[in-house]
Amino acid sequence: MSIVITHPEREVFPGEGISKQDVADYYQAVMAHFLPGVKNRPMSAIRCPSGIDEGCFFQKHGIEGLKHVPSARLKEESGKLADYLYADDADSVLELVQFGAIEFHPWGSTVQDPEHATQIIFDLDPAPDVDWPRVVQGARRVRTMLEKQGLASFVRTTGGKGLHVVLPIKPVATWDTVKHFARGLADSLVKAYPDEFIAVASKTRRGGLIFLDYLRNTRGATGVASYSLRARPGAPVAVPLRWDELGKLKSGAHFDIHSLPKRLARLRKDPWDGFGQLKQDLSQCSFPELDDI
């Protein structure tokens, strides 16, 4: 590792004995799995320079002192141009860790082609009174809806209470098309299962329901990367799973900084095997009849 970690002893997760060096060692250990999900994508990093209890913040633009982290000049919603961070190798990831980064949230497109998505994320965000088995069932229902349109999907924990259902697509659809598709599917699920899902971000109406967040599928929106740590007590990790593993987990924070490297050492096959090669087309999709779900 060519990046020097200063103040390696600084406790990043207070009271848990997890230091800045431990965070760097974690990313170094999982880099072969982590880097493909963020490489050459504009991203926001959550930085916690003094630890997760001392104020964390999103960093998406370049900052003084970075020598190994490239940036891409992209147009913002206002029409102005701004330099967005991205990672292109292990050193760029580890330099961001040196600058206090714990979480990594990439765009759904690349710096080479920011106008076309390469994936769609359905973020299942349960209300506090929704138990884990219902979240698992909800993710399976999203998968079934997608399968009825001929689309294969993948699932990952978020390191919190929720799950992400992710489908790779050909980078040909505009962001408007992607958002329209994601909203249509979310609305269809709400109609089919009104006692399970809601598709509007209204906390006053979300009690007992799973918010199916389709708004992550817009230009500039981000989602937590696979194998990213979360800046939360216990240092949980967002982890790709096989669909048949869902029933074995007790929460979306099942894996953490300690257990995830052990899981990777035991795996014989990537849970998302084929994800990077699967290029699915939305142009022929239409929503299935709700009474056939």
C-alpha positions as CSV (number, residue, x, y, z in Angstrom):
1,M,0.0,0.0,0.0
2,S,1.6,3.3,-1.1
3,I,-0.9,5.5,0.8
4,V,0.4,6.5,4.2
5,I,-2.3,6.5,6.9
6,T,-1.7,9.3,9.4
7,H,-3.0,9.0,12.9
8,P,-3.7,5.3,12.4
9,E,-4.6,4.8,16.0
10,R,-7.5,7.3,16.0
11,E,-10.7,5.5,17.0
12,V,-13.2,5.9,14.3
13,F,-16.0,3.9,15.8
14,P,-16.0,5.1,19.4
15,G,-16.0,2.5,22.1
16,E,-15.6,-0.3,19.6
17,G,-11.8,-0.3,19.2
18,I,-12.1,0.2,15.4
19,S,-9.3,2.6,14.3
20,K,-8.6,4.5,11.2
21,Q,-6.0,1.9,10.3
22,D,-8.6,-0.8,10.7
23,V,-10.8,0.9,8.2
24,A,-7.9,1.2,5.7
25,D,-7.0,-2.5,6.3
26,Y,-10.6,-3.5,5.7
27,Y,-10.7,-1.8,2.3
28,Q,-7.3,-3.1,1.4
29,A,-8.5,-6.7,2.2
30,V,-11.7,-6.4,0.2
31,M,-10.4,-4.2,-2.6
32,A,-10.7,-6.8,-5.4
33,H,-14.4,-7.1,-4.6
34,F,-15.1,-3.5,-3.8
35,L,-13.3,-1.6,-6.5
36,P,-15.3,-2.9,-9.5
37,G,-18.5,-1.4,-8.1
38,V,-17.1,2.1,-7.8
39,K,-14.4,2.3,-10.4
40,N,-14.8,5.2,-12.8
41,R,-18.1,6.3,-11.3
42,P,-18.7,9.8,-9.9
43,M,-19.3,9.3,-6.2
44,S,-19.9,10.9,-2.9
45,A,-17.8,9.7,0.0
46,I,-19.1,10.1,3.6
47,R,-16.1,11.5,5.6
48,C,-15.9,11.3,9.3
49,P,-12.4,12.8,10.0
50,S,-12.9,12.7,13.8
51,G,-15.0,9.5,14.1
52,I,-18.6,8.7,13.4
53,D,-19.8,10.6,16.5
54,E,-18.1,13.9,15.7
55,G,-19.9,14.9,12.6
56,C,-19.9,13.2,9.2
57,F,-20.6,14.8,5.8
58,F,-20.8,14.0,2.1
59,Q,-17.9,14.9,-0.1
60,K,-18.5,14.8,-3.8
61,H,-16.2,17.5,-5.2
62,G,-12.4,17.6,-5.2
63,I,-10.6,18.8,-2.1
64,E,-7.1,20.3,-1.7
65,G,-4.4,17.7,-0.9
66,L,-5.7,14.8,-2.9
67,K,-3.0,13.5,-5.2
68,H,-4.3,10.0,-6.2
69,V,-8.0,10.7,-6.5
70,P,-9.1,11.9,-10.0
71,S,-12.0,14.1,-10.8
72,A,-14.4,14.5,-13.7
73,R,-15.8,17.8,-14.8
74,L,-19.6,17.2,-15.1
75,K,-22.6,19.4,-15.6
76,E,-24.8,19.9,-12.6
77,E,-28.6,20.4,-12.5
78,S,-28.1,24.2,-12.5
79,G,-26.1,23.9,-15.8
80,K,-22.8,24.8,-14.1
81,L,-19.8,22.5,-14.3
82,A,-18.2,21.0,-11.3
83,D,-15.4,18.5,-10.5
84,Y,-16.7,15.2,-9.1
85,L,-14.6,12.7,-7.3
86,Y,-14.2,9.2,-8.6
87,A,-11.9,6.2,-7.9
88,D,-9.9,4.5,-10.6
89,D,-7.6,2.3,-8.5
90,A,-6.9,1.1,-5.0
91,D,-4.7,4.1,-4.1
92,S,-7.6,6.5,-4.9
93,V,-9.9,4.6,-2.5
94,L,-7.3,4.4,0.2
95,E,-6.4,8.1,-0.1
96,L,-10.0,8.9,0.5
97,V,-9.9,6.7,3.6
98,Q,-6.8,8.7,4.7
99,F,-9.0,11.8,4.4
100,G,-11.5,10.3,6.7
101,A,-13.9,8.5,4.2
102,I,-15.8,5.5,5.6
103,E,-18.7,5.1,3.1
104,F,-18.7,5.2,-0.7
105,H,-21.8,6.1,-2.7
106,P,-21.3,5.9,-6.5
107,W,-23.6,7.1,-9.3
108,G,-25.5,4.7,-11.5
109,S,-23.4,5.7,-14.5
110,T,-19.8,6.2,-15.3
111,V,-17.6,9.3,-15.8
112,Q,-17.2,8.3,-19.4
113,D,-20.9,8.3,-20.0
114,P,-22.7,10.1,-17.2
115,E,-26.0,10.5,-19.2
116,H,-26.8,6.8,-19.4
117,A,-27.4,4.5,-16.5
118,T,-25.7,1.1,-16.2
119,Q,-27.9,-0.1,-13.4
120,I,-31.2,0.5,-11.6
121,I,-31.6,0.3,-7.8
122,F,-34.8,-0.3,-5.9
123,D,-34.1,0.7,-2.3
124,L,-36.4,-1.0,0.2
125,D,-36.5,1.4,3.2
126,P,-38.8,0.0,5.9
127,A,-40.5,2.1,8.6
128,P,-39.2,1.4,12.1
129,D,-42.2,-0.9,12.9
130,V,-41.6,-3.2,9.9
131,D,-39.8,-6.4,10.8
132,W,-37.0,-8.0,8.8
133,P,-39.0,-10.9,7.3
134,R,-41.3,-8.5,5.7
135,V,-38.4,-6.6,4.1
136,V,-37.1,-10.0,2.7
137,Q,-40.6,-10.8,1.3
138,G,-40.7,-7.3,-0.2
139,A,-37.4,-7.8,-2.0
140,R,-38.6,-11.1,-3.4
141,R,-41.7,-9.4,-4.7
142,V,-39.6,-6.8,-6.5
143,R,-37.6,-9.6,-8.0
144,T,-40.8,-11.4,-9.2
145,M,-42.2,-8.2,-10.8
146,L,-38.9,-7.8,-12.7
147,E,-38.8,-11.4,-13.7
148,K,-42.2,-11.1,-15.3
149,Q,-40.6,-8.5,-17.5
150,G,-37.8,-10.8,-18.4
151,L,-35.3,-8.9,-16.2
152,A,-32.8,-10.6,-13.8
153,S,-32.0,-8.8,-10.6
154,F,-29.5,-9.0,-7.7
155,V,-29.9,-8.3,-4.0
156,R,-27.6,-6.8,-1.4
157,T,-27.9,-5.7,2.2
158,T,-27.4,-2.0,2.9
159,G,-25.8,-2.3,6.3
160,G,-29.0,-1.0,7.8
161,K,-32.6,-2.2,8.0
162,G,-33.2,-2.2,4.2
163,L,-32.2,-4.1,1.1
164,H,-31.3,-3.0,-2.5
165,V,-32.6,-4.9,-5.5
166,V,-30.3,-4.0,-8.4
167,L,-30.5,-4.8,-12.1
168,P,-27.8,-4.1,-14.6
169,I,-28.9,-2.5,-17.9
170,K,-27.4,-1.5,-21.2
171,P,-26.1,2.1,-21.0
172,V,-28.4,3.3,-23.7
173,A,-31.5,4.6,-21.8
174,T,-31.7,8.2,-20.8
175,W,-32.1,9.1,-17.1
176,D,-35.7,10.2,-17.9
177,T,-36.5,6.7,-19.3
178,V,-34.8,5.0,-16.4
179,K,-36.7,7.1,-13.8
180,H,-40.0,6.5,-15.7
181,F,-39.4,2.7,-15.7
182,A,-38.4,2.7,-12.0
183,R,-41.5,4.8,-11.0
184,G,-43.8,2.6,-13.0
185,L,-42.6,-0.6,-11.4
186,A,-42.8,1.0,-7.9
187,D,-46.3,2.2,-8.5
188,S,-47.3,-1.2,-9.8
189,L,-46.0,-2.8,-6.6
190,V,-47.8,-0.3,-4.4
191,K,-51.1,-1.1,-6.3
192,A,-50.5,-4.8,-5.9
193,Y,-49.5,-4.7,-2.3
194,P,-50.9,-1.5,-0.7
195,D,-50.4,-2.9,2.8
196,E,-46.7,-3.5,2.2
197,F,-45.3,-0.7,0.0
198,I,-45.4,3.0,-0.4
199,A,-43.6,4.9,-3.1
200,V,-43.7,8.5,-1.7
201,A,-41.2,9.8,0.7
202,S,-43.7,10.9,3.3
203,K,-42.7,9.9,6.8
204,T,-46.2,10.6,8.2
205,R,-47.7,8.0,5.8
206,R,-45.0,5.3,6.1
207,G,-45.9,3.7,9.3
208,G,-46.0,-0.1,8.9
209,L,-44.9,0.1,5.2
210,I,-41.8,-0.3,3.1
211,F,-40.8,2.8,1.2
212,L,-39.8,1.7,-2.3
213,D,-37.4,4.4,-3.2
214,Y,-37.1,4.6,-7.0
215,L,-35.6,8.2,-6.9
216,R,-32.1,6.8,-6.7
217,N,-32.5,6.3,-10.4
218,T,-31.9,9.9,-11.5
219,R,-28.8,11.6,-12.8
220,G,-26.5,12.4,-9.9
221,A,-28.3,10.2,-7.4
222,T,-26.2,7.7,-5.5
223,G,-26.5,4.4,-3.7
224,V,-24.2,2.8,-1.2
225,A,-21.6,0.6,-2.9
226,S,-21.3,-3.1,-2.5
227,Y,-18.8,-3.9,0.3
228,S,-18.8,-0.3,1.6
229,L,-18.6,0.2,5.3
230,R,-21.4,2.2,6.9
231,A,-20.7,5.0,9.4
232,R,-22.9,3.4,12.0
233,P,-22.3,1.7,15.3
234,G,-20.9,-1.8,14.8
235,A,-19.3,-0.9,11.4
236,P,-21.8,-2.8,9.3
237,V,-21.2,-3.5,5.6
238,A,-23.4,-3.4,2.5
239,V,-23.1,-6.9,1.1
240,P,-24.1,-8.6,-2.2
241,L,-26.0,-11.9,-1.6
242,R,-27.4,-14.8,-3.5
243,W,-31.1,-14.7,-3.5
244,D,-31.3,-18.0,-1.5
245,E,-29.2,-16.5,1.3
246,L,-31.8,-13.9,2.3
247,G,-33.8,-16.2,4.5
248,K,-30.7,-17.0,6.5
249,L,-30.0,-13.4,7.6
250,K,-31.6,-11.7,10.6
251,S,-31.0,-8.1,9.5
252,G,-29.6,-5.9,6.8
253,A,-26.6,-5.3,9.2
254,H,-25.8,-8.9,9.4
255,F,-22.2,-8.5,8.2
256,D,-19.6,-6.1,9.7
257,I,-16.0,-5.0,9.4
258,H,-14.9,-8.2,11.2
259,S,-17.1,-10.9,9.6
260,L,-17.2,-9.7,6.0
261,P,-13.6,-10.6,5.1
262,K,-14.2,-14.1,6.6
263,R,-17.3,-14.5,4.4
264,L,-15.3,-13.6,1.3
265,A,-12.6,-16.1,2.3
266,R,-15.2,-18.9,2.4
267,L,-17.0,-18.0,-0.8
268,R,-16.4,-20.3,-3.7
269,K,-18.3,-18.1,-6.2
270,D,-19.2,-14.4,-6.4
271,P,-22.8,-14.0,-5.2
272,W,-23.3,-11.6,-8.1
273,D,-21.6,-13.7,-10.7
274,G,-22.4,-12.4,-14.1
275,F,-23.6,-9.0,-12.9
276,G,-20.9,-7.1,-14.8
277,Q,-21.6,-9.0,-18.1
278,L,-25.4,-8.8,-18.0
279,K,-26.7,-5.9,-20.2
280,Q,-30.5,-5.8,-20.1
281,D,-32.7,-3.8,-22.4
282,L,-35.7,-1.8,-21.0
283,S,-37.1,-1.0,-24.4
284,Q,-39.2,-4.1,-24.6
285,C,-40.5,-4.0,-21.1
286,S,-44.2,-3.5,-20.1
287,F,-45.7,-3.9,-16.7
288,P,-47.4,-7.3,-16.0
289,E,-51.1,-7.5,-15.1
290,L,-51.4,-6.9,-11.4
291,D,-53.7,-9.8,-10.8
292,D,-51.1,-12.2,-12.2
293,I,-48.4,-11.3,-9.7
